[in-house]
Amino acid sequence: MSTAILTVGTGSGLSNAVRSEWTKLWSVRSSWLNIVGAAVLSILLGMQYGWGLAYDNTHLEPGAVAEQQPIGHFGVSAMLIVQVVIAAFALLTVTSEYATGSIRSTLQWTPVRRDVVLAKAAVLAPVLFVYGIAMAAIAAVAGGLTARSWADWDATDLVVDLLSVGFYATAAGLFSAGIAWVVRSTAGTLTVAFLLLLVVPLMLGQASLRALVWTAALLPGGAGQNFLTGATDPLSPTLSAAILIAWAGGALVFGASILKRRDA
């Protein structure tokens, strides 16, 4: 962490903060361990979904017809679980500094609090996009190989699915980072992210009451699921994408305002 701090010396505060955050992100083992863990999980999930499809298509009920599945769908399905790991990757960029006390040095080198939040977001955004695409691609290939002849390897569909996952991983990660500025503890932030990205939308989305289904669709996890699956009920993928952007941007703005008021 000290090496990253020493990189702040010349140029504008924001540009140096971005360089410092980039160095800090890749100089800690937790980032690499998180990626390895996500990759292993993606492979296992992809294989499970592929085997499941192959089993279902070879054990059809009378009158049922076997169908191929685009391999990108395996990546989309895996992301609904792997998103929690990616959220942890993003939030740790904030909470780890509070845990070690290095946030004080960060704020000394970049006194404009808004720039600290912007720098972390600027570094995280492209990394999360590539992260999501990479994990979805791993799951897609693993699922396609285990599904064998039941896998559809159409390249166009795969690219669309991977780009969609990359967008969602970016939005979910930035949302988690924004919440981290408010909660500041790893356990607390991960709990909030886990609930809003996975548990609560999943529970409400299965409810019989229409109001609860709408509530699920307006949460980041519910909007993400609708966006990734292309669902049009209750909201279109376009509106779901807009909701994701609003949650990510709102969380970062709220986090920046909290940091300005409460400091370190």
TITORDREN-197598 format. One record per atom (N, C-alpha, C, O, CB): x, y, z. Coordinates in steps of 0.001 Angstrom, whole numbers, padded with zeros to 6 digits, always signed. Glycine has a CB too. Layout:
<nodes>
XYZ/...
</nodes>
This chain:
<nodes>
+000825-001202+000000/+000000+000000+000000/+000857+001248+000000/+000472+002253-000598/-000932+000008+001200/+002038+001214+000670/+002880+002401+000740/+003417+002775-000631/+003579+003960-000923/+004031+002178+001708/+003701+001775-001490/+004199+002082-002824/+003199+002894-003610/+003556+003833-004321/+004532+000813-003572/+001911+002510-003469/+000858+003230-004188/+000776+004673-003732/+000575+005574-004546/-000490+002544-003993/+000928+004895-002449/+000819+006248-001916/+001946+007129-002439/+001731+008316-002683/+000833+006225-000386/+003131+006578-002613/+004278+007355-003061/+004165+007778-004507/+004904+008655-004954/+005534+006572-002868/+003236+007161-005259/+003091+007548-006657/+002420+008895-006819/+002452+009469-007908/+002311+006507-007400/+001815+009414-005766/+001145+010712-005841/+002153+011803-005588/+002589+012006-004455/-000020+010804-004830/+002532+012515-006651/+003525+013538-006419/+003400+014731-007329/+003519+015870-006877/+004860+012964-006562/+003153+014486-008650/+003073+015572-009604/+001782+015477-010378/+001125+014436-010383/+004268+015557-010549/+001410+016581-011044/+000214+016590-011862/-001012+016899-011032/-000927+017217-009846/+000045+015266-012567/-002180+016795-011704/-003427+017114-011024/-003752+016087-009965/-003295+014946-010021/-004563+017208-012017/-004554+016509-008990/-004902+015611-007902/-005658+014391-008379/-005380+013279-007928/-005714+016336-006877/-006622+014576-009294/-007430+013454-009752/-006613+012468-010572/-006731+011258-010377/-008605+013953-010567/-005783+012966-011488/-004995+012058-012331/-004016+011245-011498/-003830+010054-011747/-004236+012845-013405/-003395+011871-010519/-002481+011148-009647/-003230+010170-008759/-002728+009084-008465/-001679+012119-008796/-004425+010547-008330/-005233+009655-007510/-005608+008409-008297/-005620+007304-007754/-006494+010371-007012/-005915+008589-009588/-006252+007441-010437/-005060+006506-010562/-005212+005290-010440/-006709+007909-011833/-003878+007056-010804/-002679+006216-010906/-002405+005499-009592/-002024+004328-009584/-001461+007061-011306/-002598+006199-008489/-002367+005597-007189/-003345+004453-006926/-002957+003398-006423/-002482+006650-006095/-004617+004670-007271/-005620+003634-007046/-005353+002410-007913/-005572+001277-007483/-007018+004180-007326/-004884+002638-009126/-004555+001516-010009/-003426+000678-009402/-003477-000552-009411/-004150+002029-011416/-002420+001358-008881/-001303+000645-008264/-001752-000123-007031/-001379-001280-006839/-000189+001619-007895/-002546+000521-006204/-003029-000132-004983/-003882-001356-005305/-003801-002373-004616/-003834+000856-004134/-004696-001257-006347/-005592-002356-006688/-004832-003637-007007/-005238-004728-006606/-006461-001972-007865/-003720-003494-007734/-002994-004685-008191/-001789-005038-007323/-001073-005996-007616/-002536-004482-009607/-001561-004271-006259/-000408-004561-005405/-000785-005356-004156/+000079-005677-003340/+000267-003269-004996/-002066-005674-004005/-002507-006442-002836/-002950-007831-003280/-003510-007996-004363/-003662-005711-002091/-002695-008824-002437/-003031-010202-002797/-004530-010449-002870/-004983-011318-003615/-002418-011152-001808/-005303-009686-002096/-006747-009928-002059/-007381-009778-003438/-008329-010495-003759/-007416-008973-001076/-006876-008862-004257/-007427-008682-005596/-007225-009929-006449/-008142-010389-007129/-006787-007475-006275/-006011-010465-006400/-005701-011651-007208/-006404-012895-006676/-006868-013725-007458/-004192-011887-007245/-006487-013029-005371/-007187-014170-004791/-008674-014124-005127/-009296-015157-005375/-006989-014202-003272/-009233-012924-005132/-010635-012772-005487/-010877-013231-006925/-011851-013933-007195/-011077-011313-005308/-009997-012840-007846/-010148-013209-009246/-010020-014717-009427/-010788-015324-010172/-009112-012482-010104/-009050-015319-008746/-008881-016774-008838/-010117-017491-008313/-010593-018450-008921/-007635-017227-008056/-010636-017019-007174/-011831-017630-006612/-013028-017509-007547/-013792-018460-007710/-012156-016999-005277/-013190-016340-008159/-014291-016138-009097/-014144-017037-010321/-015133-017561-010832/-014361-014672-009526/-012914-017212-010787/-012685-018062-011958/-013039-019520-011659/-013686-020187-012467/-011220-017957-012415/-012615-020004-010505/-012936-021385-010124/-014448-021559-009998/-015007-022540-010489/-012238-021763-008791/-015103-020608-009343/-016554-020674-009189/-017251-020628-010546/-018222-021352-010766/-017048-019528-008303/-016770-019794-011446/-017368-019690-012778/-017255-021005-013538/-018206-021430-014194/-016701-018568-013575/-016106-021641-013453/-015916-022935-014122/-016883-023975-013568/-017536-024690-014328/-014462-023423-013958/-016971-024056-012253/-017839-025054-011625/-019308-024808-011960/-020052-025747-012244/-017644-025046-010108/-019716-023554-011926/-021109-023235-012250/-021403-023528-013718/-022447-024092-014044/-021412-021760-011933/-020479-023144-014604/-020673-023415-016023/-020798-024904-016299/-021661-025328-017068/-019527-022836-016829/-019942-025695-015674/-020005-027147-015842/-021328-027699-015314/-021937-028569-015937/-018825-027823-015124/-021762-027197-014180/-023019-027665-013603/-024197-027366-014533/-025043-028231-014762/-023249-027015-012232/-024252-026151-015065/-025342-025794-015963/-025278-026611-017256/-026310-027019-017789/-025300-024296-016280/-024071-026845-017753/-023930-027647-018969/-024376-029081-018763/-025109-029630-019586/-022497-027627-019444/-023944-029687-017683/-024381-031047-017375/-025887-031117-017154/-026541-032080-017555/-023652-031569-016144/-026427-030088-016513/-027868-030044-016279/-028648-030017-017580/-029654-030712-017720/-028228-028834-015439/-028182-029208-018545/-028852-029142-019840/-028768-030477-020564/-029759-030950-021121/-028243-028037-020702/-027584-031086-020559/-027416-032376-021229/-028302-033449-020599/-028891-034270-021303/-025948-032813-021178/-028391-033436-019286/-029238-034419-018596/-030708-034209-018944/-031425-035159-019257/-029039-034328-017072/-031148-032946-018885/-032555-032663-019187/-032920-033066-020615/-034005-033593-020857/-032850-031179-018978/-032013-032817-021555/-032305-033129-022954/-032236-034617-023261/-032757-035054-024288/-031351-032394-023850/-031615-035395-022408/-031555-036839-022617/-032521-037592-021717/-032563-038822-021745/-030149-037339-022383/-033291-036874-020924/-034304-037482-020052/-035605-036684-020179/-036155-036194-019193/-033816-037523-018556/-036075-036572-021414/-037250-035767-021700/-038537-036504-021344/-038627-037727-021456/-037266-035370-023164/-039508-035745-020922/-040835-036298-020706/-041514-036508-022053/-041129-035874-023035/-041682-035371-019798/-042507-037376-022124/-043209-037625-023394/-043768-036332-023990/-044456-035570-023311/-044349-038634-023183/-043465-036099-025253/-043948-034910-025939/-043002-033728-025876/-043162-032775-026639/-045249-034513-025374/-042033-033762-024996/-041072-032660-024875/-040026-032741-025984/-039691-033829-026453/-040384-032686-023489/-039518-031592-026397/-038534-031516-027473/-037222-030948-026929/-037220-029925-026245/-039065-030645-028645/-036125-031606-027230/-034809-031134-026792/-034395-029913-027607/-034629-029862-028814/-033748-032256-026925/-033789-028943-026959/-033341-027733-027632/-031919-027386-027218/-031497-027635-026089/-034282-026569-027326/-031200-026804-028162/-029868-026313-027843/-029981-025012-027053/-031010-024338-027081/-029036-026103-029131/-028906-024676-026352/-028871-023433-025596/-027602-022674-025936/-026523-023266-025941/-028956-023702-024079/-027698-021380-026220/-026492-020586-026484/-025546-020637-025284/-025979-020526-024136/-026866-019119-026809/-024275-020801-025555/-023341-020953-024440/-023257-019683-023600/-022883-019739-022429/-021957-021324-024957/-023600-018545-024186/-023584-017311-023412/-024552-017339-022252/-024350-016649-021254/-023898-016147-024294/-025618-018145-022377/-026593-018251-021294/-025973-018885-020052/-026371-018589-018925/-027806-019066-021750/-024994-019762-020271/-024301-020353-019123/-023539-019266-018366/-023506-019260-017135/-023330-021480-019581/-022926-018345-019118/-022211-017240-018493/-023135-016305-017753/-022800-015823-016671/-021443-016474-019523/-024313-016041-018335/-025297-015175-017682/-025778-015817-016384/-025857-015150-015352/-026494-014897-018624/-026096-017102-016434/-026578-017806-015237/-025517-017810-014142/-025827-017621-012966/-026980-019252-015586/-024266-018028-014536/-023185-018050-013550/-023000-016685-012905/-022692-016595-011716/-021880-018500-014201/-023186-015619-013684/-022969-014271-013161/-023945-013934-012042/-023611-013140-011161/-023094-013249-014279/-025129-014510-012052/-026101-014230-011001/-025588-014691-009633/-026068-014227-008599/-027436-014911-011320/-024617-015601-009632/-023980-016051-008384/-022620-015374-008203/-022302-014890-007117/-023813-017595-008382/-021828-015343-009264/-020468-014805-009199/-020476-013301-008906/-019465-012749-008470/-019727-015079-010514/-021612-012639-009145/-021687-011204-008897/-021330-010835-007458/-020821-009744-007202/-023074-010702-009219/-021593-011737-006530/-021275-011451-005134/-019753-011377-004948/-019257-010544-004190/-021889-012532-004203/-019024-012247-005639/-017565-012230-005560/-017014-010956-006204/-016079-010343-005688/-016969-013481-006245/-017599-010570-007325/-017162-009348-008002/-017482-008126-007148/-016699-007177-007101/-017830-009224-009386/-018632-008147-006473/-018978-007050-005569/-017945-006934-004453/-017568-005830-004058/-020385-007259-004974/-017489-008083-003948/-016466-008084-002900/-015162-007480-003419/-014480-006752-002698/-016221-009517-002385/-014821-007783-004664/-013619-007217-005283/-013684-005690-005267/-012699-005020-004956/-013457-007732-006734/-014857-005150-005606/-015006-003698-005681/-015022-003045-004307/-014340-002044-004091/-016273-003346-006424/-015775-003589-003397/-015919-002947-002080/-014640-003001-001257/-014405-002133-000416/-017043-003604-001303/-013809-004019-001494/-012558-004131-000741/-011593-002989-001049/-010722-002681-000236/-011889-005460-001041/-011738-002363-002210/-010871-001221-002521/-011104-000070-001554/-010239+000786-001371/-011106-000748-003956/-012274-000058-000940/-012601+000984+000031/-012447+000480+001460/-011745+001088+002269/-014023+001488-000193/-013109-000639+001768/-013146-001102+003159/-011784-001561+003669/-011503-001450+004862/-014138-002232+003296/-010928-002078+002775/-009606-002518+003224/-008774-001337+003728/-007961-001492+004638/-008866-003236+002084/-008979-000164+003138/-008236+001009+003582/-008715+001475+004955/-007916+001941+005767/-008373+002141+002563/-009994+001351+005212/-010500+001695+006546/-010017+000671+007572/-009731+001025+008716/-012050+001766+006544/-009927-000588+007169/-009495-001640+008095/-008035-001478+008490/-007672-001736+009637/-009708-003013+007470/-007193-001051+007548/-005761-000910+007829/-005386+000493+008295/-004283+000709+008799/-004960-001260+006596/-006302+001447+008128/-005987+002818+008501/-005301+003607+007402/-005012+004791+007578/-005130+002820+009710/-005035+002963+006263/-004345+003658+005170/-005224+004707+004510/-004731+005505+003713/-003878+002659+004129/-006520+004724+004824/-007403+005741+004271/-006948+007144+004680/-007180+008109+003953/-008844+005497+004727/-006298+007258+005847/-005814+008570+006283/-004743+009100+005339/-004731+010284+005001/-005262+008492+007711/-003850+008220+004920/-002809+008634+003972/-003420+008981+002623/-003009+009948+001980/-001754+007525+003805/-004386+008206+002199/-005058+008469+000925/-005703+009849+000923/-005591+010589-000054/-006115+007394+000644/-006375+010191+002013/-007059+011483+002098/-006074+012634+002268/-006373+013761+001874/-008051+011478+003253/-004910+012371+002847/-003898+013416+002960/-003326+013760+001586/-003108+014930+001271/-002774+012975+003912/-003087+012737+000778/-002523+012959-000545/-003547+013525-001528/-003189+014240-002463/-001958+011666-001083/-004821+013200-001309/-005884+013709-002175/-006930+014379-001293/-007941+013763-000959/-006523+012561-003040/-006702+015617-000916/-007582+016289+000052/-009001+016534-000454/-009923+016664+000351/-006979+017598+000445/-009194+016599-001778/-010547+016774-002309/-011248+015416-002255/-010943+014514-003035/-010522+017347-003782/-012185+015289-001326/-012812+013987-001075/-013504+013424-002309/-013487+012214-002534/-013812+014104+000054/-014102+014280-003094/-014787+013830-004304/-013820+013133-005255/-014181+012155-005910/-015458+015012-005008/-012584+013644-005328/-011599+013054-006226/-011201+011647-005797/-010887+010805-006639/-010370+013934-006297/-011213+011390-004497/-010884+010047-004006/-011922+009051-004499/-011578+007976-004990/-010806+010026-002457/-013188+009412-004368/-014268+008530-004814/-014236+008367-006327/-014391+007259-006841/-015633+009078-004369/-014034+009479-007043/-013982+009423-008499/-012816+008581-008990/-012956+007838-009961/-013885+010821-009075/-011668+008687-008331/-010493+007935-008756/-010721+006436-008620/-010397+005669-009527/-009272+008354-007945/-011279+006017-007486/-011559+004585-007309/-012573+004100-008340/-012427+003011-008895/-012081+004307-005885/-013605+004915-008597/-014614+004527-009574/-014027+004452-010978/-014357+003549-011746/-015779+005508-009547/-013150+005409-011313/-012541+005441-012635/-011655+004222-012876/-011584+003714-013995/-011731+006715-012808/-010989+003760-011845/-010155+002562-011956/-011019+001304-011996/-010758+000387-012775/-009162+002485-010783/-012045+001270-011154/-012879+000077-011059/-013713-000175-012311/-013870-001325-012723/-013787+000190-009871/-014244+000867-012916/-015186+000704-014020/-014656-000186-015146/-015299-001184-015471/-015541+002052-014577/-013506+000136-015756/-013016-000734-016833/-012581-002111-016335/-012739-003109-017036/-011855-000068-017542/-012034-002157-015122/-011607-003445-014570/-012807-004353-014345/-012761-005537-014677/-010839-003244-013251/-013873-003810-013789/-015078-004600-013548/-015702-005075-014855/-016203-006196-014937/-016093-003786-012751/-015673-004226-015871/-016229-004605-017169/-015502-005818-017738/-016129-006781-018178/-016148-003430-018152/-014177-005761-017725/-013368-006882-018227/-013519-008102-017320/-013578-009235-017796/-011877-006475-018329/-013580-007862-016016/-013743-008925-015030/-015022-009722-015320/-015002-010951-015383/-013782-008336-013595/-016126-009001-015495/-017393-009663-015759/-017360-010462-017054/-017825-011600-017100/-018507-008647-015811/-016810-009864-018103/-016727-010556-019383/-015874-011821-019265/-016237-012872-019792/-016150-009623-020457/-014745-011713-018574/-013849-012854-018438/-014509-014004-017687/-014404-015158-018102/-012575-012436-017726/-015186-013697-016589/-015830-014758-015811/-016987-015392-016584/-017183-016606-016534/-016336-014204-014475/-017751-014562-017300/-018853-015095-018101/-018324-015971-019239/-018920-016996-019570/-019710-013945-018667/-017205-015560-019833/-016612-016349-020915/-016135-017706-020409/-016315-018729-021069/-015446-015589-021554/-015524-017695-019226/-015060-018955-018633/-016236-019890-018384/-016181-021073-018718/-014300-018691-017315/-017299-019351-017796/-018475-020175-017516/-019128-020649-018805/-019605-021781-018880/-019485-019396-016672/-019154-019785-019827/-019772-020146-021102/-019033-021307-021763/-019659-022250-022247/-019799-018936-022042/-017720-021238-021782/-016928-022307-022395/-017064-023610-021598/-017228-024684-022177/-015443-021891-022487/-016994-023503-020266/-017140-024691-019426/-018508-025339-019625/-018623-026561-019724/-016937-024329-017947/-019559-024487-019684/-020898-025006-019903/-021062-025614-021279/-021696-026657-021438/-021908-023918-019707/-020485-024953-022280/-020590-025470-023638/-019915-026813-023807/-020435-027691-024494/-020001-024494-024604/-018763-026978-023184/-018034-028242-023291/-018781-029384-022604/-018814-030501-023120/-016639-028097-022689/-019377-029112-021452/-020081-030175-020725/-021466-030445-021312/-021994-031549-021172/-020210-029804-019247/-022058-029439-021971/-023359-029659-022612/-023223-030423-023928/-024197-030976-024440/-024053-028324-022862/-022012-030446-024462/-021699-031166-025694/-022587-030718-026867/-022619-029529-027186/-021855-032668-025470/-023293-031628-027501/-024047-031305-028712/-025242-030393-028448/-025835-029861-029386/-024522-032573-029367/-025595-030211-027184/-026741-029370-026841/-026347-027896-026703/-027196-027050-026421/-027377-029859-025544/-025080-027596-026898/-024605-026217-026779/-024585-025540-028142/-024147-026123-029134/-023203-026179-026145/-025061-024310-028175/-025040-023502-029391/-023890-022507-029272/-023904-021641-028397/-026410-022765-029618/-022893-022630-030151/-021685-021830-030066/-021730-020603-030979/-020684-020126-031419/-020488-022680-030409/-022903-020100-031263/-023030-018935-032134/-022255-017747-031538/-022490-017347-030398/-024528-018565-032337/-021342-017203-032324/-020442-016158-031828/-021173-014844-031558/-020852-014146-030597/-019321-015923-032827/-022147-014503-032392/-022865-013238-032216/-023632-013219-030903/-023556-012254-030143/-023823-013001-033384/-024375-014295-030643/-025121-014377-029387/-024179-014336-028184/-024488-013727-027159/-025968-015658-029352/-023031-014991-028324/-022063-015015-027221/-021547-013617-026912/-021468-013225-025748/-020890-015942-027558/-021198-012869-027945/-020671-011513-027741/-021708-010633-027050/-021374-009876-026139/-020254-010882-029088/-022968-010731-027480/-024035-009931-026869/-024174-010276-025393/-024285-009386-024550/-025377-010159-027599/-024168-011574-025081/-024299-011990-023680/-023111-011522-022842/-023288-011076-021709/-024430-013514-023589/-021913-011620-023391/-020719-011220-022644/-020703-009713-022379/-020347-009277-021284/-019455-011631-023408/-021085-008926-023371/-021126-007476-023176/-022188-007096-022147/-021992-006170-021361/-021402-006763-024510/-023305-007809-022154/-024355-007539-021166/-023853-007838-019759/-024102-007074-018826/-025618-008375-021470/-023146-008950-019615/-022597-009306-018314/-021555-008285-017879/-021503-007913-016706/-021984-010712-018355/-020726-007828-018814/-019724-006821-018479/-020358-005548-017964/-019873-004951-017002/-018865-006513-019682/-021447-005126-018602/-022161-003934-018145/-022717-004135-016744/-022583-003263-015885/-023293-003584-019112/-023341-005287-016514/-023937-005516-015198/-022872-005621-014111/-023051-005087-013017/-024787-006784-015217/-021767-006304-014402/-020693-006426-013411/-020153-005048-013033/-019825-004802-011872/-019553-007316-013954/-020062-004157-014011/-019596-002800-013744/-020567-002056-012838/-020159-001437-011855/-019407-002034-015050/-021850-002118-013171/-022858-001422-012379/-022943-001976-010963/-022997-001216-009996/-024214-001518-013054/-022956-003302-010843/-023055-003924-009520/-021825-003625-008675/-021936-003382-007473/-023240-005435-009653/-020646-003644-009305/-019423-003361-008566/-019337-001923-008097/-018941-001662-006961/-018232-003679-009411/-019709-000979-008968/-019677+000430-008573/-020717+000715-007496/-020482+001524-006598/-019913+001335-009791/-021858+000057-007586/-022869+000194-006531/-022294-000275-005191/-022473+000389-004171/-024150-000617-006887/-021610-001409-005197/-021015-001945-003974/-019936-001029-003427/-019828-000838-002216/-020437-003325-004231/-019131-000458-004330/-018089+000480-003893/-018710+001723-003276/-018209+002243-002279/-017184+000872-005072/-019800+002201-003868/-020474+003369-003302/-021016+003101-001918/-020891+003938-001025/-021594+003813-004204/-021625+001928-001731/-022136+001541-000419/-020994+001411+000590/-021164+001705+001773/-022915+000217-000516/-019827+000967+000109/-018673+000798+001003/-018249+002111+001633/-017798+002127+002778/-017500+000194+000245/-018386+003227+000900/-018044+004528+001472/-018980+004915+002595/-018622+005719+003457/-018066+005593+000402/-020178+004351+002595/-021165+004656+003630/-020988+003748+004832/-020934+004215+005970/-022584+004523+003078/-020896+002437+004576/-020831+001443+005661/-019417+001326+006228/-019236+001272+007445/-021303+000070+005156/-018410+001287+005340/-016985+001328+005686/-016415+000012+006219/-015193-000124+006278/-016762+002391+006700/-017217-000934+006599/-016693-002230+007041/-016939-003271+005956/-017949-003215+005254/-017350-002671+008383/-016015-004222+005818/-016148-005240+004783/-017370-006114+005015/-018152-006350+004095/-014898-006100+004725/-017537-006596+006242/-018662-007486+006539/-019994-006773+006327/-020916-007338+005738/-018567-008007+007980/-020096-005541+006805/-021342-004801+006677/-021681-004492+005230/-022827-004653+004810/-021267-003521+007465/-020688-004049+004463/-020930-003716+003062/-021284-004954+002253/-022188-004923+001417/-019707-003034+002460/-020565-006048+002507/-020849-007286+001783/-022253-007791+002090/-022931-008332+001216/-019817-008360+002137/-022685-007611+003333/-024045-008023+003706/-025084-007220+002937/-026032-007786+002392/-024266-007855+005220/-024908-005899+002892/-025845-005047+002162/-025856-005412+000681/-026922-005539+000079/-025481-003563+002343/-024677-005578+000096/-024586-005925-001319/-025227-007282-001592/-025949-007444-002576/-023122-005932-001774/-024966-008247-000731/-025522-009591-000895/-027044-009555-000857/-027709-010226-001647/-024989-010532+000194/-027585-008777+000057/-029038-008692+000189/-029681-008000-001012/-030678-008485-001546/-029402-007951+001467/-029114-006866-001439/-029741-006087-002501/-029449-006617-003902/-030218-006380-004833/-029291-004664-002409/-028341-007331-004047/-028005-007870-005360/-028564-009270-005596/-028792-009662-006740/-026515-007892-005529/-028783-010021-004526/-029173-011417-004723/-030394-011836-003914/-031412-012225-004488/-028028-012306-004373/-030305-011762-002596/-031313-012387-001744/-032685-011728-001861/-033665-012394-002197/-030859-012349-000310/-032764-010422-001585/-034066-009748-001562/-034752-009761-002928/-035941-010072-002994/-033897-008312-001089/-034047-009432-004034/-034715-009500-005338/-035200-010906-005675/-036267-011069-006267/-033777-009017-006424/-034423-011922-005300/-034834-013302-005577/-036093-013661-004810/-036993-014303-005351/-033712-014279-005222/-036160-013251-003558/-037334-013560-002743/-038577-012806-003232/-039644-013396-003396/-037058-013219-001275/-038428-011521-003457/-039577-010716-003869/-040040-011056-005284/-041229-010984-005593/-039234-009240-003782/-039087-011427-006138/-039433-011742-007516/-040307-012970-007650/-040996-013134-008657/-038195-011931-008313/-040288-013849-006634/-041097-015069-006651/-042444-014868-005973/-043243-015801-005898/-040348-016204-005975/-042704-013670-005481/-043940-013417-004744/-045136-013370-005692/-044993-013098-006884/-043835-012102-003954/-046300-013636-005146/-047534-013589-005936/-048107-012181-006016/-048899-011880-006909/-048572-014529-005345/-047710-011319-005085/-048186-009945-005097/-047422-009129-006138/-046191-009131-006165/-048041-009312-003704/-048161-008439-006986/-047541-007674-008058/-046655-006555-007530/-045622-006244-008122/-048603-007100-008963/-047052-005959-006430/-046265-004867-005857/-044874-005347-005454/-043896-004616-005608/-046987-004267-004645/-044785-006568-004941/-043491-007107-004541/-042627-007436-005757/-041407-007277-005716/-043682-008354-003679/-043250-007886-006819/-042511-008156-008053/-041926-006861-008608/-040786-006835-009072/-043427-008827-009103/-042715-005786-008556/-042218-004490-009007/-041081-003998-008118/-040101-003429-008602/-043352-003463-009027/-041221-004221-006821/-040158-003815-005900/-038857-004531-006223/-037790-003917-006223/-040565-004095-004449/-038941-005831-006500/-037755-006610-006864/-037111-006056-008131/-035887-005962-008217/-038122-008093-007060/-037933-005688-009116/-037412-005185-010388/-036735-003832-010239/-035896-003466-011062/-038530-005084-011404/-037090-003088-009200/-036499-001773-008982/-035236-001821-008135/-034540-000814-008006/-037501-000868-008331/-034931-002976-007556/-033693-003147-006808/-032561-003474-007781/-032824-003970-008877/-033840-004263-005735/-031315-003208-007407/-030216-003442-008352/-030109-004887-008817/-029861-005143-009996/-028918-003033-007726/-030294-005836-007900/-030212-007235-008296/-031344-007649-009210/-031127-008386-010171/-030202-008112-007084/-032559-007183-008923/-033699-007512-009766/-033588-006887-011142/-033890-007527-012150/-034977-007067-009107/-033151-005629-011182/-032952-004965-012470/-031866-005672-013270/-031968-005806-014489/-032586-003483-012267/-030824-006124-012573/-029756-006838-013250/-030219-008154-013837/-029845-008503-014957/-028624-007081-012306/-031028-008886-013092/-031536-010165-013588/-032430-009952-014809/-032328-010687-015791/-032313-010904-012479/-033312-008941-014747/-034165-008654-015892/-033345-008241-017107/-033648-008630-018235/-035165-007564-015543/-032305-007449-016867/-031460-006987-017972/-030709-008150-018612/-030664-008268-019836/-030464-005926-017478/-030124-009003-017788/-029316-010102-018310/-030151-011155-019030/-029713-011725-020029/-028545-010750-017186/-031329-011406-018533/-032178-012449-019131/-033050-011917-020260/-033689-012693-020970/-033060-013076-018068/-033078-010600-020428/-033907-010020-021478/-035385-010008-021160/-036213-009874-022061/-033693-010755-022740/-035730-010148-019886/-037132-010170-019485/-037783-008804-019735/-037135-007765-019607/-037261-010564-017997/-039057-008821-020090/-039796-007582-020340/-040864-007324-019291/-041569-006317-019359/-040433-007624-021709/-040991-008215-018328/-041994-008063-017274/-041304-008080-015918/-040613-009047-015600/-043066-009185-017356/-041470-007045-015117/-042351-005884-015316/-041700-004723-016066/-042388-003777-016450/-042830-005391-013988/-040373-004779-016281/-039679-003687-016953/-038875-004228-018124/-038444-005381-018121/-038762-002934-015972/-038682-003384-019117/-037885-003772-020278/-036409-003782-019919/-036017-003161-018931/-038144-002821-021462/-035570-004476-020703/-034120-004462-020442/-033524-003054-020455/-032597-002764-019699/-033405-005317-021471/-034054-002180-021313/-033539-000809-021374/-033804-000062-020069/-032914+000601-019535/-034173-000051-022552/-035019-000171-019563/-035344+000478-018296/-034568-000151-017142/-034155+000543-016213/-036849+000397-018025/-034373-001452-017204/-033587-002129-016169/-032153-001628-016167/-031558-001442-015106/-033612-003649-016377/-031590-001406-017366/-030236-000863-017469/-030169+000541-016872/-029199+000889-016199/-029776-000839-018937/-031206+001346-017121/-031247+002696-016564/-031312+002658-015042/-030700+003488-014370/-032444+003468-017121/-032047+001706-014507/-032136+001557-013050/-030776+001168-012471/-030386+001664-011414/-033203+000499-012673/-030068+000296-013150/-028740-000109-012688/-027788+001093-012651/-027038+001270-011692/-028169-001216-013601/-027828+001903-013692/-026977+003092-013735/-027340+004049-012602/-026463+004647-011979/-027105+003803-015098/-028636+004188-012343/-029083+005078-011272/-028610+004589-009910/-028173+005389-009083/-030605+005197-011282/-028691+003286-009670/-028229+002739-008392/-026723+002936-008222/-026263+003347-007157/-028580+001247-008292/-025958+002640-009276/-024499+002777-009189/-024106+004241-008982/-023309+004553-008097/-023826+002219-010465/-024667+005139-009801/-024344+006553-009669/-024822+007130-008346/-024115+007911-007709/-024947+007330-010810/-026034+006740-007932/-026563+007242-006671/-025742+006801-005476/-025513+007575-004547/-027982+006793-006496/-025294+005540-005505/-024479+005031-004395/-023154+005774-004302/-022692+006079-003203/-024223+003527-004561/-022536+006070-005449/-021260+006782-005439/-021432+008230-004976/-020612+008745-004216/-020626+006750-006831/-022487+008872-005430/-022744+010259-005003/-023028+010304-003500/-022527+011176-002790/-023940+010868-005797/-023832+009361-003029/-024143+009309-001603/-022883+009019-000794/-022654+009617+000257/-025216+008242-001322/-022065+008086-001302/-020819+007763-000611/-019876+008948-000547/-019212+009164+000467/-020132+006605-001291/-019814+009729-001639/-018948+010900-001667/-019434+011961-000676/-018624+012622-000026/-018888+011484-003086/-020749+012122-000562/-021298+013103+000379/-021035+012682+001824/-020756+013520+002681/-022808+013282+000148/-021127+011376+002086/-020837+010874+003434/-019371+011071+003779/-019034+011465+004895/-021209+009390+003551/-018493+010792+002803/-017058+010965+003041/-016730+012421+003306/-015883+012720+004147/-016245+010452+001849/-017381+013324+002609/-017125+014748+002808/-017546+015204+004195/-016895+016062+004792/-017849+015566+001755/-018642+014630+004717/-019154+015038+006025/-018434+014341+007169/-018090+014974+008167/-020637+014757+006113/-018204+013032+007029/-017663+012253+008141/-016168+012095+008080/-015525+011801+009087/-018294+010908+008177/-015604+012290+006885/-014172+012118+006668/-013752+010706+007063/-014539+009765+006954/-013367+013166+007467/-012486+010558+007531/-011975+009230+007862/-012234+008911+009318/-011874+007831+009787/-010481+009132+007559/
</nodes>
